Amino acid sequence: MDGEEGSEQRRALSAADRLAAIIESSDDAIIGKTLDGIITDWNAGAERIFGYAPSEIVGASILTLIPEYRRSEEDEIIARLKNGERVEHFETLGQRKDGSLIHISLTASPIKTADGRVIGASKIARDITARKQTEALVTQQSDRLQTLYRVASEISRDLDLDRIVQSVTDIGTELSGAKFGAFFYNVTNAAGESYQLYTLSGAAREDFNFGMPRNTAVFGPTFAGEGVIRSDDIRKDPRYGHSAPHYGMPAGHLPVVSYLAVPVTSVSGEVLGGLFFAHDEPRKFTADTENLVSAIAAQTAVAMDNARLHKAAQQEIEQRRRAEEANELLLHELKHRVKNTLATIQAVAMQTFREAPNAEKEAFNARLFALSEAHDLLTQRDWEPVAATHIVQRAVSPFAAEADKRFELSGPEVEISADRALQLAMVLHELATNAAKYGALSNLTGTVSIAWELHVEGNIEFLKIRWLETGGPEVASPDRRGFGSRMISRALRGEGCGAEFDFRPDGLFVRLRFSLT
């Protein structure tokens, strides 16, 4: 029996030794204490986490490890332990020997006697500082992304430059924790002149009456786009206080101690301006503040580029509108003057041809009318290129009441320059006039076929036109060239251009070769 009892004692001692070894080697702090809060047990993990050796802390109050403003939590834990409850994963702050604070997760279990009375407690404290820092960083990044999204949404909806920069100044001042902020930016007016404006936040304009920042050692890097300047105390910065006439801040200047300046740079590399933030106390701007404001500056540059492009487009539209109005006025004036000139020519010609036969007078009047019609067509289209179909239809329309039956027109939609269109109209008018006098249009049955094709030779585009008369009187080759033939030849004079007349018995056939430019 003694042997069995001895074995049980040895097994119990062996189990206790193993438990003690586990407790001692644990990375967590394992602490025993009385209900009065006196520390009774302290393992190596507790020493590592809190910094106290067992000789320094055993017998001391558990409150030594708790920040003063958190000590009420201990009363709550003790109350729960006395009720026999187990407290699990209670997250709080612990205080190390050096006074620094760490995040810990507590699990506390009551220590009971055989009859169930609670006489103490054991605590397991796990250092969760790294996890909390990671969570805080994730939360911070999430908040930053939400902030930047809000900023981007707010400024991207606007295309008014003044509203954009004022909004950015207000937002940057709020988010950076600055006492006041300013945004100096460059603008170009309609005359192409460049000048600088600014917006303020956190200060009244009457308090900011010191003019634009000059290219000093402090301001220069920002407007040159060289990078961010962040200073805990700008008065101690080696670049500060070297420029005349003030050698620092002028008397009455808004108080600047903490200083943050971020250039706003376009994607093209152009420095659009600079964001400036200040506080009258030192060390107010951190690296996180700098990163946040730099991100806002990048978004601001995009919004400003969009606003400038919009303004430039509006100015371009306005300039075009004015140019079109002036062009329209000029065309109407030109049309009026051409009409007056043609009327004058007609009056002079009538006086000159007073003794001439009526047929010649009528021919001359018809040619003036054709020229006037061609001018009307071009002025209606603002002297832009005109489709060949319009020119042909306009030229032949006066020669038959039922032009669609007497004329057969075919050809592609080809654009002809204004000056060439005028020549083509006169040539077609002469051919139609000749057909009305002597050819297919001089009776009631004749027809005229006009067909055109586009040809390209090298870099030159040509229009080949075929004029074919049928159903008219028998045609004979004339003894001499008339005025109409000579006019057509002169009108088509040029590189590769020309006219070929074939006086066939059954109707005139003319080949025209006409350069489009």
C-alpha atoms as one frame of an Amber mdcrd trajectory, in Angstrom:
protein
   0.000   0.000   0.000   2.839   2.315   0.891   4.233   1.561  -2.507   0.995
   2.546  -4.268   0.656   5.765  -2.255   4.246   6.640  -3.045   3.651   6.094
  -6.741   0.601   8.346  -6.699   2.568  11.091  -4.924   5.357  10.780  -7.439
   2.864  10.952 -10.309   1.251  14.019  -8.740   4.605  15.696  -8.277   5.561
  14.802 -11.830   2.298  16.325 -13.158   2.844  19.469 -11.099   6.362  19.738
 -12.453   5.107  19.408 -15.989   2.423  22.055 -15.400   4.980  24.394 -13.875
   7.279  23.859 -16.855   4.454  24.637 -19.273   3.528  27.785 -17.356   7.116
  28.925 -17.210   7.788  28.377 -20.923   4.539  30.021 -22.133   4.825  33.149
 -24.314   1.779  34.528 -22.535   1.894  36.197 -19.140   0.445  33.805 -16.520
  -0.218  35.630 -13.262  -1.708  34.438  -9.966  -3.323  36.890  -7.570  -5.527
  37.077  -4.501  -8.984  38.550  -4.532  -7.429  41.621  -2.960  -5.376  42.030
  -6.115  -1.967  40.977  -4.670   0.251  39.218  -7.212   1.298  35.728  -6.013
   2.660  34.060  -9.165   4.679  35.456 -12.121   6.075  33.486 -15.042   8.810
  34.293 -17.580   6.202  35.342 -20.140   4.895  37.968 -17.727   8.422  39.262
 -17.198   8.965  39.508 -20.960   5.660  41.284 -21.629   5.572  43.675 -18.636
   9.293  44.078 -17.917   9.214  43.222 -14.194  11.324  40.478 -12.611   9.430
  38.219 -10.155  11.319  39.724  -7.238  10.058  43.191  -8.255   6.398  42.381
  -8.715   5.354  39.383  -6.567   3.576  40.821  -3.533   2.716  44.043  -5.349
  -0.777  45.124  -6.419  -2.130  44.036  -9.789  -3.009  47.704 -10.315   0.701
  48.265 -11.020   0.081  46.722 -14.437  -3.061  48.743 -15.218  -3.167  52.393
 -16.460  -4.891  54.574 -13.905  -7.804  55.450 -16.187  -8.456  51.717 -16.780
  -8.410  50.512 -13.133 -12.189  50.435 -12.855 -12.083  47.464 -15.217 -10.283
  45.448 -12.524 -13.195  45.941 -10.128 -15.535  44.581 -12.801 -13.333  41.521
 -13.359 -13.018  40.797  -9.578 -16.789  41.003  -9.182 -17.330  38.453 -11.919
 -14.646  36.134 -10.520 -16.232  36.218  -7.032 -19.440  35.011  -8.674 -17.485
  32.056 -10.022 -17.476  33.339 -13.599 -14.605  32.894 -16.033 -13.643  36.038
 -17.933 -12.431  35.292 -21.463 -10.681  37.438 -24.103 -11.184  40.719 -22.310
  -9.265  43.277 -24.417  -7.720  46.199 -22.579  -4.464  48.121 -22.102  -1.598
  47.089 -19.829   1.216  49.268 -18.516   4.823  48.087 -18.681   7.595  48.856
 -16.247   8.902  51.659 -18.514   5.443  53.282 -18.529   4.598  52.326 -22.113
   1.200  50.894 -22.894   0.474  47.613 -24.653  -2.695  46.012 -25.916  -3.496
  42.756 -24.097  -6.217  40.124 -24.166  -7.069  38.764 -20.689  -8.524  35.447
 -19.645  -9.164  35.223 -15.887 -10.275  32.092 -14.003 -11.339  31.865 -10.328
  -9.282  29.711  -7.924 -11.595  27.754  -5.636 -11.249  25.655  -2.489 -12.575
  22.145  -2.253 -15.860  23.465  -0.889 -16.215  25.916  -3.817 -15.105  29.138
  -2.178 -13.240  31.588  -4.460  -9.902  32.495  -2.839  -7.990  33.943  -5.783
  -7.601  34.104  -9.542  -5.209  33.201 -12.312  -4.796  35.484 -15.289  -3.463
  34.795 -18.727  -2.461  38.022 -20.553  -1.598  37.835 -24.250   0.191  40.709
 -25.961  -1.995  41.700 -28.952  -0.266  45.015 -29.686   0.948  43.901 -33.145
  -2.546  42.749 -34.070  -4.085  46.013 -32.866  -1.534  48.021 -34.812  -2.356
  46.045 -37.945  -6.068  46.563 -37.385  -5.500  50.268 -36.801  -3.433  50.492
 -39.995  -6.153  48.707 -41.992  -8.783  51.018 -40.502  -6.620  54.042 -41.241
  -6.093  52.951 -44.849  -9.816  52.288 -45.235 -10.656  55.702 -43.792  -8.092
  57.310 -46.079  -9.518  55.601 -49.149 -13.022  56.683 -48.175 -11.763  60.217
 -47.640 -10.001  60.312 -50.999 -13.074  58.871 -52.693 -15.198  61.593 -51.094
 -12.728  64.266 -52.196 -12.531  62.857 -55.727 -16.324  62.621 -55.983 -16.746
  66.179 -54.748 -14.220  67.872 -57.005 -14.645  65.702 -60.115 -18.293  66.743
 -60.486 -17.316  70.386 -60.876 -15.713  72.069 -63.866 -15.480  75.521 -62.305
 -11.837  76.150 -61.387 -12.557  78.625 -58.578 -14.990  76.281 -56.853 -12.610
  73.326 -57.201  -9.655  75.047 -55.555 -11.785  76.506 -52.756 -13.271  73.081
 -52.047  -9.833  71.456 -52.000  -8.487  74.146 -49.672 -11.349  73.619 -47.229
 -11.080  69.818 -47.338  -7.284  69.811 -46.992  -7.416  72.193 -44.029 -10.004
  70.021 -42.275  -8.291  66.677 -42.891  -4.773  67.846 -42.085  -5.839  69.426
 -38.793  -4.318  72.737 -39.900  -5.291  76.007 -38.255  -5.553  77.556 -41.706
  -4.735  76.661 -45.301  -4.210  78.358 -48.643  -4.037  77.321 -52.280  -2.024
  79.473 -54.670  -2.641  78.562 -58.303  -1.810  79.803 -61.782  -4.490  80.755
 -64.294  -4.464  81.994 -67.893  -7.082  84.460 -69.101  -8.671  84.671 -72.542
  -5.872  86.964 -73.734  -3.257  84.341 -72.841  -1.931  86.300 -69.858  -0.835
  84.249 -66.828  -1.410  85.383 -63.259  -1.858  83.916 -59.785  -4.889  83.627
 -57.533  -5.397  82.102 -54.104  -8.046  80.649 -51.842  -8.117  80.581 -48.036
  -9.619  78.369 -45.373  -9.634  78.954 -41.627  -8.740  82.623 -41.968 -10.459
  85.750 -43.248  -9.040  87.494 -46.282  -8.629  90.720 -44.335  -6.222  88.816
 -42.073  -4.239  87.694 -45.074  -2.989  90.894 -46.643   0.637  90.143 -47.342
   0.535  89.614 -51.088   1.579  86.584 -53.091   4.398  84.320 -51.856   7.717
  85.119 -53.459  10.273  82.700 -54.873  12.138  82.365 -51.557  14.057  79.330
 -50.309  10.934  78.155 -48.459   8.320  78.790 -51.160  10.468  78.170 -54.252
  10.606  74.338 -54.117   6.813  74.093 -53.993   6.183  76.274 -57.050   9.028
  74.525 -58.879   7.394  71.163 -58.187  10.507  69.844 -56.439   8.590  68.054
 -53.683   6.801  68.327 -50.359   8.068  70.484 -47.513   6.954  69.440 -44.028
   8.370  71.116 -40.940   7.559  70.671 -37.250   8.657  74.273 -36.737   9.328
  76.291 -39.886  11.084  78.957 -37.843  13.892  76.457 -37.174  14.156  75.312
 -40.807  17.587  76.195 -42.313  15.818  77.672 -45.393  13.799  80.080 -43.297
  14.495  83.776 -42.746  17.096  84.496 -45.435  15.086  86.647 -47.869  14.656
  90.426 -47.801  12.867  92.520 -46.817  11.295  90.663 -43.876  13.843  87.871
 -43.274  11.018  85.699 -41.980   7.342  86.404 -41.406   6.333  90.051 -41.650
   4.856  91.754 -38.614   1.200  90.830 -38.151   1.415  87.697 -40.268  -0.838
  84.794 -39.375   1.185  82.668 -36.916   2.942  79.787 -38.695   4.868  77.141
 -36.760   3.938  73.713 -38.152   4.193  73.975 -41.949   3.178  71.704 -44.823
   3.451  72.637 -48.515   2.558  70.294 -51.393   2.899  71.146 -55.106  -0.064
  70.439 -57.399   1.426  69.102 -60.615  -0.368  68.208 -63.844   0.241  64.866
 -65.571   2.132  66.865 -68.188   4.589  68.034 -65.507   3.273  71.583 -65.327
   3.070  72.948 -61.785  -0.483  74.237 -61.453  -0.040  75.657 -57.958   0.627
  74.719 -54.357  -1.331  73.700 -51.255  -0.071  75.312 -48.035  -1.173  74.405
 -44.503  -0.073  75.855 -41.170  -0.656  75.638 -37.417   0.467  77.936 -34.633
   1.735  74.967 -32.601   4.699  72.681 -33.434   4.628  69.043 -34.668   1.037
  69.109 -35.930   1.666  67.421 -39.296   2.782  63.788 -39.542   3.977  61.595
 -42.390   0.396  60.293 -42.684  -0.839  63.872 -43.050   1.736  64.475 -45.765
   0.691  61.328 -47.670  -2.996  62.226 -47.406  -2.506  65.801 -48.639  -0.216
  64.572 -51.444  -2.976  62.212 -52.609  -5.488  65.073 -52.499  -3.057  67.230
 -54.508  -2.842  64.530 -57.206  -6.640  64.393 -57.481  -6.775  68.176 -57.532
  -4.377  68.282 -60.485  -6.695  66.009 -62.498  -9.758  68.102 -61.617  -7.928
  71.341 -62.497  -6.764  69.903 -65.830 -10.359  68.960 -66.625 -11.596  72.425
 -65.635  -8.950  74.127 -67.757  -9.748  71.922 -70.751 -13.446  72.688 -70.309
 -12.749  76.414 -70.133 -10.484  76.254 -73.185 -13.187  74.350 -75.073 -15.796
  76.945 -74.085 -13.501  79.738 -75.259 -12.855  77.876 -78.514 -16.588  77.395
 -79.048 -17.204  81.084 -78.383 -14.414  82.114 -80.757 -15.785  79.822 -83.446
 -19.277  81.184 -82.924 -18.013  84.730 -83.342 -15.948  83.719 -86.369 -18.953
  82.023 -87.938 -21.094  85.094 -87.315 -18.408  87.302 -88.884 -18.053  84.876
 -91.783 -21.787  84.822 -92.369 -21.886  88.616 -92.315 -18.981  88.747 -94.750
 -20.644  86.263 -97.101 -23.880  88.220 -97.102 -21.925  91.392 -97.813 -19.990
  89.630-100.569 -23.205  88.298-102.089 -24.701  91.784-101.998 -21.624  93.311
-103.604 -21.440  90.637-106.320 -25.098  91.220-107.136 -24.485  94.967-107.322
 -21.411  94.419-109.489 -23.275  92.145-111.862 -26.162  94.641-112.043 -23.671
  97.393-112.879 -22.059  95.212-115.564 -25.484  94.466-116.997 -26.398  98.175
-117.128 -23.099  99.101-118.794 -23.452  96.229-121.272 -26.976  97.236-122.193
 -25.733 100.714-122.965 -22.808  99.316-124.947 -24.923  96.757-126.840 -27.739
  99.214-127.470 -27.451  98.712-131.216 -26.625  94.991-131.011 -29.171  92.282
-131.973 -31.526  91.097-129.216 -30.098  87.551-129.392 -26.683  88.781-128.337
 -28.172  90.838-125.514 -30.124  87.809-124.297 -27.024  85.588-124.452 -25.025
  88.072-122.423 -27.818  88.417-119.836 -28.069  84.633-119.595 -24.366  84.335
-118.886 -24.597  86.968-116.162 -27.564  85.090-114.703 -25.590  81.822-114.699
 -22.717  83.519-112.940 -25.121  84.972-110.379 -26.714  81.558-109.802 -23.306
  79.960-109.264 -22.446  82.643-106.701 -25.751  82.047-104.937 -24.992  78.329
-104.655 -21.570  78.977-103.161 -22.687  81.626-100.705 -25.472  79.352 -99.481
 -22.746  76.835 -98.621 -20.330  79.421 -97.179 -17.882  78.884-100.034 -17.177
  75.380 -98.858 -16.745  72.468-101.319 -19.960  71.752-103.256 -21.278  68.408
-104.491 -21.066  67.935-108.271 -24.744  66.929-108.391 -25.827  70.308-106.966
 -23.737  72.202-109.490 -25.094  70.250-112.473 -28.710  70.493-111.332 -28.416
  74.236-110.686 -26.760  74.860-114.075 -29.366  73.052-116.228 -32.534  73.907
-114.286 -33.328  77.155-116.226 -33.333  75.402-119.623 -36.388  73.235-119.400
 -39.591  73.379-117.384 -39.464  69.604-117.197 -35.730  69.320-116.628 -35.982
  65.860-115.113 -37.354  64.577-118.470 -35.004  66.456-120.780 -31.820  65.786
-118.778 -30.358  62.487-117.599 -27.830  63.000-114.817 -25.568  60.317-113.345
 -22.372  60.294-111.313 -20.922  59.869-107.830 -21.199  62.362-104.989 -17.968
  64.269-105.495 -17.045  67.441-103.608 -15.628  70.291-105.709 -13.785  73.313
-104.350 -15.560  76.679-104.481 -13.461  78.256-107.236 -13.683  75.139-109.418
 -17.438  74.928-108.807 -17.869  78.426-110.257 -15.971  77.440-113.417 -17.928
  74.221-113.862 -21.243  76.035-113.507 -20.266  78.506-116.264 -19.096  75.674
-118.585 -22.337  73.710-118.131 -24.370  76.866-118.659 -22.630  77.516-121.977
 -23.255  73.963-123.163 -26.913  74.154-122.117 -27.313  77.547-123.828 -25.847
  76.124-127.045 -28.163  73.093-126.793 -31.175  75.395-126.330 -30.240  77.434
-129.425 -28.968  74.829-131.860 -29.016  71.379-130.286 -31.129  68.848-128.423
 -33.020  71.442-126.364 -34.075  73.490-129.386 -37.047  71.154-130.068 -39.551
  69.322-127.883 -38.058  65.817-128.082 -34.301  66.162-127.605 -32.506  65.067
-124.449 -29.152  65.639-122.860 -27.174  63.055-120.886 -24.604  64.336-118.418
 -22.415  61.720-116.695 -19.298  62.169-114.559 -16.653  59.928-113.043 -13.848
  60.472-110.561 -10.298  59.670-111.646  -7.081  59.910-109.668  -3.685  60.334
-111.290  -0.829  60.635-108.858  -1.899  63.148-106.212  -4.390  64.923-108.507
  -8.119  64.150-108.604  -9.987  64.732-111.865 -13.626  64.765-112.817 -14.329
  63.354-116.271 -17.647  64.674-117.592 -19.470  63.443-120.711 -22.086  65.689
-122.344 -24.168  63.827-124.934 -27.086  65.325-126.886 -29.643  63.146-128.715
 -32.962  63.722-130.477 -32.191  67.222-131.664 -31.644  68.661-135.161 -28.835
  67.219-137.286 -25.490  68.630-136.190 -22.716  69.914-138.438 -19.223  70.932
-137.425 -19.037  74.778-137.249 -16.769  76.721-139.608 -15.238  78.630-136.693
 -15.159  78.468-132.921 -17.763  80.602-131.218 -17.551  82.594-128.011 -18.959
  79.708-125.962 -16.314  77.234-127.145 -13.515  79.692-126.491 -14.906  80.479
-123.004 -15.078  76.773-122.142 -11.514  76.184-123.310 -10.232  79.122-121.249
 -12.206  78.005-118.174 -10.658  74.535-118.356  -7.147  75.754-118.978  -4.725
  74.129-116.566  -2.690  71.035-115.824  -4.415  67.994-117.362  -7.697  69.873
-117.928  -9.448  70.408-121.219 -12.453  69.941-123.482 -12.975  67.812-126.619
 -15.918  68.600-128.965 -17.295  65.902-131.273 -19.982  67.315-133.581 -21.753
  64.076-134.423 -24.728  64.283-136.828 -27.114  62.845-134.232 -25.968  65.189
-131.463 -23.039  67.011-129.878 -20.698  64.923-127.711 -18.318  66.751-125.378
 -15.639  65.287-123.125 -14.586  67.512-120.232 -11.598  66.853-118.000 -11.820
  68.899-114.847  -9.366  69.177-111.921 -11.057  69.235-108.510  -8.436  71.457
-106.867
